[in-house]
């Protein structure tokens, strides 16, 4: 939780996304109800980063 704000303070572009009730790596659980939302938000963040 502190990593993204530290990156931002250092001038690094960063986004922090939270999904209540999940844990680091929970996106790997294919049957998780939140997984499609996680995947969509990750893809959108990558598109924004690649667009510059």
N, C-alpha and C positions, 0 to 999 in steps of 0.2 A: 504494500500500500504506500510505502514511503518512496519507493524507487522512482515512480513516474514524476512526482513533484520535484525530486532532486534533479532528475534529468531536465525538467523544464527550467528550474532555477539555474542550471548550468548552460542554458541556451540550446538544449537539444529538443527537437520536436518529439513529442510523446503523447500518447493517449492512454487513459486508464479506463478500463471497462470492468464493471462488476456485475455479477449475476448472483443475487442472494440465494443461499442454499447450495452453492457449488464450491468446488475446491480447485486448486491448481491442477490442471491436467484432466479435469472432468469432461472436457470436450471429446476426449477419446472414448467416452462411454456412448456408444452409438444409439442406445435405447433411451438416453436422457431426453426428457421433453424440451429442455432448454437448448439442446444442441443445435437445432436449426437457427435459432436466433444468434447463438454464439458464432456460428459459422458465417452467417450473413453480416454480422457486425465486424468480424475479422476481415472478411473480404472487402467490405466497404473501407475499412481503415487502410488496408493495403493499397486499394485503388487511389485513395487520397494521397498516400505517401508517394506512390509512383507518379502521380500527376504533378507533383512538385509543389 
